[in-house]
């Protein structure tokens, strides 16, 4: 086991990783930008290092500063959390070259799954069902038109290196395709440094279902059931839940087997999440995230498996502590992403938190990094907290979430708490099985 781990992230996920490390008896190093000097993750870590000014490219994305911080502090491993460098194969390789452990998959697997075109081809070879689309990168307008007519409009243009809802656009005809193609390529280049795009058949009103897996070096390949992440706005997840409602268990079990078979063929190591569209009783692979997910706590609450702890243990060479038969879901879990944003126009909201009071009670968990008097900077992602609730049933979990949202106090900045209340109280959400475009289509009426 490691003696010291550097946490290459910020916010609530840095706090979450710090807790797992300290429960394992591992010393922690928090890194921070100048703007994050007073952040909670810095306060609770054993050591802290300022790695640069506020812009992420000069701090949290500065690979050389992170490696220097490891050398200065004697950290043996780096946990990247999610976002930032968590799926950066070159960073994982740099750590390996410096005899440091990247707490995540092998850099080869990150590279394989990071290119969405390549990932789709690999999964097809492993027998995973995929969305019909182009066999590779679209290199010309003519290619785009040919493949679009072959699979039929509407189609979805997607950045090969994309993620987080960026670099995507639905087009319904030739004219829209011609206009969108250069725009999406430019967006892909701007956000990901790679203008490669591909085309998929646009599946109207699917659900977003994902399967959590964890694998070690001792031949153990386990799944931790599924999550439903269909409540989205602009391709960004808002509410997630586990288990997914109104899907036949036999279909789920078949999907789990497909995922585990693929991981065995890959000889995958660590945590991973395979994401699918679900429509008309069929699953279609979208992508694999080779990292810890934002929504991992609902799986933890449901299965009672500490995913971050296991991620660290697996990276150190240990076996997963349990087997598939012991991973049994209990009840139902929901996660509400509480963002610092205007409830009207959804613009990010920064400023000082005048008062903060968390909810409490049975089945309540709040992952956050804020406190009364903390000033939320405007440089970074606007996720403030994740409210995770677990109930005996889905209906019980919804009621518990609503009660918790009524208790939480975050004064001084704007948040989307009211939006969460409206979603959870809506008849459509209560009925289960809302599609990924449901919130976008109904947000004004909510």
C-alpha positions as CSV (number, residue, x, y, z in Angstrom):
1,X,0.0,0.0,0.0
2,X,1.1,3.6,-0.7
3,X,2.4,5.8,2.1
4,X,1.5,9.1,0.5
5,X,-0.9,10.0,-2.3
6,X,-1.1,13.3,-4.2
7,X,-4.7,14.3,-5.1
8,X,-4.5,16.0,-8.5
9,X,-7.9,17.7,-8.3
10,X,-10.1,20.2,-6.4
11,X,-13.6,20.6,-5.0
12,X,-15.8,17.9,-3.6
13,X,-13.9,15.0,-5.3
14,X,-10.6,16.0,-3.8
15,X,-12.3,16.0,-0.3
16,X,-13.8,12.6,-1.1
17,X,-10.4,11.1,-2.2
18,X,-8.7,12.6,0.9
19,X,-11.2,10.8,3.2
20,X,-10.6,7.4,1.5
21,X,-6.8,7.8,1.7
22,X,-6.9,8.8,5.4
23,X,-9.2,5.9,6.3
24,X,-6.5,3.6,4.7
25,X,-3.8,5.3,6.7
26,X,-2.3,7.0,3.7
27,X,-0.9,10.5,4.0
28,X,-2.3,13.0,1.5
29,X,-1.0,15.9,-0.5
30,X,-3.5,18.5,-1.8
31,X,-2.5,20.6,-4.7
32,X,-4.3,23.9,-5.4
33,X,-4.2,27.0,-7.5
34,X,-3.9,30.4,-6.0
35,X,-7.7,30.8,-6.1
36,X,-8.2,27.6,-4.1
37,X,-5.8,28.3,-1.2
38,X,-8.8,28.3,1.3
39,X,-10.7,25.4,-0.2
40,X,-11.7,22.6,2.0
41,X,-9.6,20.0,0.3
42,X,-6.5,22.0,1.2
43,X,-7.5,22.4,4.8
44,X,-8.1,18.7,5.5
45,X,-5.1,17.3,3.7
46,X,-1.9,16.4,5.5
47,X,0.2,18.6,3.2
48,X,-0.6,21.1,0.4
49,X,1.3,22.5,-2.5
50,X,0.4,25.5,-4.7
51,X,0.9,24.5,-8.3
52,X,0.2,27.7,-10.1
53,X,-2.1,30.6,-10.8
54,X,-5.9,30.4,-11.3
55,X,-6.2,29.3,-15.0
56,X,-6.5,25.5,-15.2
57,X,-3.8,25.2,-17.9
58,X,-1.4,26.8,-15.5
59,X,-2.3,24.8,-12.4
60,X,-4.6,21.7,-12.5
61,X,-3.6,20.8,-16.0
62,X,0.1,21.5,-15.6
63,X,1.6,18.0,-15.7
64,X,5.1,19.1,-14.9
65,X,4.0,21.1,-11.8
66,X,2.1,18.0,-10.5
67,X,5.1,15.7,-11.0
68,X,7.3,18.3,-9.3
69,X,4.8,18.4,-6.3
70,X,5.2,14.6,-6.1
71,X,9.0,14.9,-6.0
72,X,8.9,17.7,-3.4
73,X,6.5,15.9,-1.0
74,X,7.6,12.3,-1.7
75,X,4.2,11.2,-2.9
76,X,4.3,7.7,-4.5
77,X,1.0,7.9,-6.3
78,X,-1.4,10.3,-7.9
79,X,-5.2,10.2,-7.8
80,X,-6.7,12.3,-10.6
81,X,-10.3,12.2,-9.5
82,X,-12.5,13.1,-12.5
83,X,-12.1,15.7,-15.1
84,X,-8.8,17.5,-15.6
85,X,-6.1,14.9,-16.2
86,X,-8.1,11.8,-15.1
87,X,-8.4,10.5,-18.7
88,X,-5.1,11.8,-20.0
89,X,-3.0,8.9,-21.2
90,X,0.1,11.0,-21.7
91,X,-0.1,12.1,-18.0
92,X,-0.4,8.5,-16.8
93,X,2.6,7.6,-19.0
94,X,4.6,10.5,-17.6
95,X,3.9,9.3,-14.0
96,X,5.0,5.8,-15.0
97,X,8.2,7.2,-16.5
98,X,8.9,8.9,-13.1
99,X,8.2,5.7,-11.1
100,X,4.9,7.1,-9.8
101,X,1.6,5.2,-9.8
102,X,-1.4,6.6,-11.6
103,X,-4.5,5.6,-9.6
104,X,-6.5,4.5,-12.6
105,X,-6.3,2.2,-15.6
106,X,-3.2,1.5,-17.6
107,X,-2.3,4.4,-19.9
108,X,-2.9,2.1,-22.9
109,X,-6.5,1.5,-21.9
110,X,-7.0,5.2,-21.3
111,X,-5.7,5.9,-24.8
112,X,-7.9,3.1,-26.4
113,X,-11.1,4.4,-24.8
114,X,-10.3,8.1,-25.1
115,X,-10.7,8.0,-28.8
116,X,-14.4,7.4,-29.3
117,X,-14.0,6.1,-32.8
118,X,-11.4,3.6,-31.7
119,X,-13.4,2.7,-28.6
120,X,-16.5,1.9,-30.7
121,X,-14.5,-0.4,-33.0
122,X,-12.9,-2.2,-30.1
123,X,-16.2,-2.7,-28.3
124,X,-17.8,-4.1,-31.5
125,X,-15.0,-6.6,-31.7
126,X,-15.7,-7.6,-28.1
127,X,-19.4,-8.2,-28.9
128,X,-20.8,-5.0,-27.3
129,X,-23.8,-3.6,-29.2
130,X,-23.1,-0.1,-30.7
131,X,-25.0,2.7,-32.4
132,X,-25.0,2.4,-36.2
133,X,-22.6,5.0,-37.7
134,X,-19.4,5.7,-39.5
135,X,-16.6,3.2,-39.3
136,X,-14.0,5.9,-38.5
137,X,-13.3,9.6,-38.8
138,X,-15.3,11.7,-41.2
139,X,-12.7,13.4,-43.4
140,X,-14.9,15.3,-45.9
141,X,-18.3,16.6,-46.4
142,X,-18.9,14.0,-49.1
143,X,-18.1,11.2,-46.6
144,X,-20.5,12.7,-44.1
145,X,-23.3,12.9,-46.7
146,X,-22.7,9.3,-47.8
147,X,-22.8,7.8,-44.3
148,X,-25.7,10.0,-43.2
149,X,-27.9,8.8,-46.2
150,X,-26.8,5.2,-45.5
151,X,-27.9,5.2,-41.8
152,X,-30.7,7.8,-42.4
153,X,-31.3,11.3,-40.9
154,X,-31.4,12.5,-38.2
155,X,-27.7,11.8,-37.3
156,X,-25.4,12.9,-34.5
157,X,-22.1,14.6,-35.2
158,X,-19.6,13.8,-32.3
159,X,-16.1,14.8,-31.5
160,X,-13.8,11.7,-31.3
161,X,-12.0,13.1,-28.3
162,X,-15.1,14.6,-26.8
163,X,-16.8,14.3,-23.5
164,X,-19.0,16.2,-21.0
165,X,-21.6,17.0,-23.6
166,X,-19.2,19.0,-25.7
167,X,-18.6,18.6,-29.4
168,X,-22.0,17.2,-30.3
169,X,-24.9,18.3,-32.6
170,X,-28.0,16.6,-34.1
171,X,-28.6,17.4,-37.8
172,X,-31.8,16.5,-39.6
173,X,-31.0,17.0,-43.3
174,X,-28.2,17.7,-45.8
175,X,-28.3,21.5,-45.4
176,X,-28.0,21.3,-41.6
177,X,-25.2,18.8,-42.0
178,X,-23.2,21.1,-44.3
179,X,-23.6,24.0,-41.9
180,X,-22.8,22.0,-38.7
181,X,-19.8,20.0,-39.9
182,X,-17.2,22.9,-39.8
183,X,-18.7,24.2,-36.6
184,X,-18.4,20.9,-34.7
185,X,-14.9,20.3,-36.1
186,X,-13.8,23.7,-34.8
187,X,-15.5,23.2,-31.4
188,X,-13.7,19.8,-31.2
189,X,-10.4,21.4,-31.9
190,X,-11.0,24.2,-29.4
191,X,-12.1,22.0,-26.5
192,X,-10.1,18.9,-27.1
193,X,-7.2,19.8,-29.4
194,X,-8.4,17.3,-31.9
195,X,-10.9,18.1,-34.7
196,X,-11.6,14.4,-35.6
197,X,-15.4,13.8,-35.7
198,X,-17.6,10.8,-36.4
199,X,-21.3,10.2,-37.2
200,X,-23.8,8.1,-35.4
201,X,-27.5,7.4,-36.0
202,X,-29.5,9.8,-33.8
203,X,-31.7,7.7,-31.5
204,X,-34.6,9.8,-30.5
205,X,-35.6,10.0,-26.8
206,X,-33.4,7.2,-25.4
207,X,-32.4,6.7,-21.8
208,X,-28.8,7.0,-20.6
209,X,-27.8,3.8,-18.7
210,X,-24.3,3.1,-17.5
211,X,-22.6,0.0,-15.9
212,X,-20.0,0.4,-13.2
213,X,-17.1,-2.1,-13.3
214,X,-14.0,-2.7,-11.3
215,X,-11.1,-5.0,-12.1
216,X,-7.9,-6.1,-10.5
217,X,-4.6,-7.8,-11.4
218,X,-5.7,-11.0,-9.8
219,X,-8.3,-12.1,-12.4
220,X,-11.3,-10.4,-10.7
221,X,-13.7,-8.6,-13.0
222,X,-16.8,-7.3,-11.3
223,X,-19.8,-5.1,-12.0
224,X,-21.6,-3.0,-9.5
225,X,-25.0,-2.9,-11.3
226,X,-26.3,0.0,-13.3
227,X,-27.1,3.7,-13.0
228,X,-29.7,5.8,-14.9
229,X,-28.4,9.2,-15.8
230,X,-31.2,10.3,-18.1
231,X,-32.1,13.6,-16.4
232,X,-29.9,15.9,-18.4
233,X,-29.7,19.5,-19.5
234,X,-27.5,20.3,-22.6
235,X,-26.0,16.8,-22.4
236,X,-24.9,17.4,-18.7
237,X,-26.3,15.1,-16.1
238,X,-28.5,16.7,-13.4
239,X,-30.0,13.8,-11.4
240,X,-28.7,10.2,-11.4
241,X,-30.2,7.1,-9.8
242,X,-29.6,3.5,-9.2
243,X,-31.0,1.1,-10.0
244,X,-32.5,2.1,-13.3
245,X,-36.3,1.9,-13.1
246,X,-38.6,0.0,-15.5
247,X,-35.9,-2.2,-17.2
248,X,-36.3,-5.9,-17.2
249,X,-33.8,-7.6,-14.9
250,X,-33.0,-10.3,-17.5
251,X,-32.0,-7.5,-20.0
252,X,-29.7,-6.0,-17.3
253,X,-28.0,-9.3,-16.5
254,X,-27.3,-9.8,-20.2
255,X,-25.8,-6.4,-20.4
256,X,-23.6,-7.0,-17.3
257,X,-22.3,-10.2,-18.8
258,X,-21.4,-8.4,-22.1
259,X,-19.6,-5.6,-20.1
260,X,-17.6,-8.1,-18.0
261,X,-16.7,-10.2,-21.0
262,X,-15.3,-7.0,-22.7
263,X,-13.3,-6.1,-19.7
264,X,-11.8,-9.6,-19.5
265,X,-10.8,-9.4,-23.2
266,X,-9.2,-6.0,-22.6
267,X,-7.5,-7.1,-19.4
268,X,-8.8,-3.9,-17.9
269,X,-7.5,-2.6,-14.5
270,X,-9.3,-0.4,-12.1
271,X,-12.6,1.5,-12.2
272,X,-14.5,2.1,-15.4
273,X,-18.0,2.9,-16.6
274,X,-19.5,1.7,-19.8
275,X,-22.2,4.1,-21.0
276,X,-25.2,3.1,-23.2
277,X,-28.2,4.5,-24.8
278,X,-31.3,2.4,-24.1
279,X,-34.2,2.5,-26.6
280,X,-37.0,0.1,-27.5
281,X,-35.6,-2.6,-25.2
282,X,-32.1,-2.4,-26.7
283,X,-28.8,-1.1,-25.4
284,X,-26.2,0.7,-27.6
285,X,-22.7,1.5,-26.4
286,X,-21.7,5.1,-26.5
287,X,-18.4,5.4,-24.7
288,X,-16.3,4.1,-21.7
289,X,-15.1,6.5,-19.0
290,X,-11.8,5.2,-17.6
291,X,-12.1,7.0,-14.3
292,X,-14.2,7.6,-11.2
293,X,-17.6,9.0,-12.2
294,X,-19.2,12.1,-10.5
295,X,-22.2,9.9,-9.7
296,X,-20.2,7.1,-8.1
297,X,-21.7,7.7,-4.6
298,X,-25.2,6.3,-5.5
299,X,-23.5,3.0,-6.4
300,X,-21.5,3.1,-3.2
301,X,-24.7,3.7,-1.1
302,X,-26.6,1.0,-3.0
303,X,-23.9,-1.7,-2.8
304,X,-22.0,-0.6,0.3
305,X,-18.7,-0.8,-1.6
306,X,-16.3,2.1,-1.2
307,X,-15.3,2.6,-4.8
308,X,-12.5,5.1,-4.1
309,X,-11.0,2.9,-1.5
310,X,-11.1,-0.1,-3.9
311,X,-9.6,2.0,-6.7
312,X,-6.6,2.9,-4.5
313,X,-6.2,-0.7,-3.3
314,X,-6.3,-2.1,-6.8
315,X,-3.8,0.4,-8.0
316,X,-1.4,-0.7,-5.2
317,X,-1.7,-4.3,-6.4
318,X,-4.3,-5.6,-3.9
319,X,-7.2,-7.8,-4.7
320,X,-10.8,-6.5,-4.7
321,X,-12.0,-7.2,-1.3
322,X,-15.2,-9.0,-2.3
323,X,-16.7,-11.1,-5.1
324,X,-19.7,-10.7,-7.5
325,X,-22.1,-12.8,-5.4
326,X,-21.7,-10.4,-2.4
327,X,-22.4,-7.2,-4.4
328,X,-26.1,-7.0,-3.9
329,X,-28.1,-3.8,-4.3
330,X,-30.1,-2.7,-1.3
331,X,-32.9,-0.2,-1.8
332,X,-32.7,2.8,-4.2
333,X,-30.3,5.8,-4.4
334,X,-30.6,9.2,-6.0
335,X,-28.0,11.9,-6.6
336,X,-28.8,15.6,-7.1
337,X,-26.0,17.7,-8.5
338,X,-26.2,21.1,-6.8
339,X,-24.6,23.8,-8.9
340,X,-23.8,27.4,-8.3
341,X,-25.9,28.9,-11.1
342,X,-28.9,31.1,-11.7
343,X,-32.2,29.2,-11.6
344,X,-33.5,31.4,-14.4
345,X,-30.7,31.6,-17.1
346,X,-28.3,28.9,-15.6
347,X,-25.4,31.3,-15.7
348,X,-22.6,30.3,-13.1
349,X,-22.9,32.1,-9.8
350,X,-19.7,32.9,-7.9
351,X,-19.2,34.7,-4.6
352,X,-19.1,34.3,-0.8
353,X,-21.3,31.7,0.9
354,X,-22.8,33.7,3.8
355,X,-24.4,30.6,5.4
356,X,-24.3,26.9,4.8
357,X,-26.3,24.2,6.6
358,X,-26.4,20.6,5.3
359,X,-29.3,18.2,5.6
360,X,-29.1,15.3,7.9
361,X,-30.9,12.1,8.9
362,X,-31.0,8.4,7.8
363,X,-29.9,7.6,4.3
364,X,-28.5,11.2,3.6
365,X,-25.0,11.9,2.3
366,X,-23.7,15.3,1.1
367,X,-20.4,15.3,-0.8
368,X,-19.2,18.9,-0.9
369,X,-16.2,21.3,-0.2
370,X,-18.1,24.4,0.8
371,X,-18.5,26.0,4.2
372,X,-19.9,29.2,5.7
373,X,-17.6,32.1,4.7
374,X,-16.1,30.3,1.7
375,X,-15.8,32.3,-1.5
376,X,-16.7,30.3,-4.6
377,X,-14.3,31.2,-7.4
378,X,-15.5,31.8,-10.9
379,X,-12.6,30.0,-12.6
380,X,-13.8,26.4,-12.4
381,X,-16.8,24.0,-12.8
382,X,-19.8,25.2,-10.8
383,X,-20.6,22.0,-9.0
384,X,-21.0,22.8,-5.3
385,X,-22.3,19.6,-3.8
386,X,-23.8,16.3,-4.5
387,X,-26.9,15.3,-2.4
388,X,-27.1,11.5,-2.3
389,X,-30.1,9.8,-0.7
390,X,-31.0,6.2,-0.2
391,X,-34.4,4.8,0.6
392,X,-36.1,1.4,0.8
393,X,-37.8,2.0,-2.5
394,X,-37.6,4.6,-5.3
395,X,-40.6,6.4,-4.0
396,X,-39.1,6.5,-0.5
397,X,-35.8,7.9,-1.9
398,X,-37.6,10.6,-3.9
399,X,-39.5,11.7,-0.7
400,X,-36.2,11.7,1.3
401,X,-34.5,13.8,-1.4
402,X,-37.2,16.4,-1.4
403,X,-37.1,16.6,2.4
404,X,-33.3,17.0,2.3
405,X,-33.5,19.7,-0.4
406,X,-35.9,21.6,1.9
407,X,-33.4,21.5,4.7
408,X,-30.2,22.5,2.9
409,X,-29.2,26.1,3.2
410,X,-26.7,27.8,0.8
411,X,-27.0,31.6,1.2
412,X,-25.0,34.2,-0.6
413,X,-24.9,32.7,-4.1
414,X,-27.5,31.3,-6.5
415,X,-28.1,27.5,-6.8
416,X,-30.2,25.1,-8.8
417,X,-31.9,23.6,-5.7
418,X,-35.3,24.7,-6.7
419,X,-34.9,23.0,-10.1
420,X,-34.2,19.7,-8.3
421,X,-37.3,20.1,-6.2
422,X,-39.4,20.6,-9.3
423,X,-37.9,17.6,-11.1
424,X,-38.4,15.3,-8.2
425,X,-42.0,16.5,-7.6
426,X,-43.0,16.1,-11.2
427,X,-45.3,13.2,-12.2
428,X,-43.1,12.3,-15.2
429,X,-40.0,11.8,-13.1
430,X,-42.0,9.9,-10.4
431,X,-43.3,7.5,-13.1
432,X,-39.7,6.6,-14.0
433,X,-38.1,6.0,-17.4
434,X,-37.8,9.7,-18.5
435,X,-35.7,10.1,-21.6
436,X,-32.5,12.2,-22.0
437,X,-34.4,15.0,-23.7
438,X,-37.2,15.1,-21.2
439,X,-35.7,17.9,-18.9
440,X,-34.6,20.0,-21.9
441,X,-38.1,19.8,-23.4
442,X,-39.9,20.6,-20.1
443,X,-37.6,22.9,-18.3
444,X,-39.8,26.0,-19.0
445,X,-42.9,24.4,-17.6
446,X,-41.1,23.1,-14.6
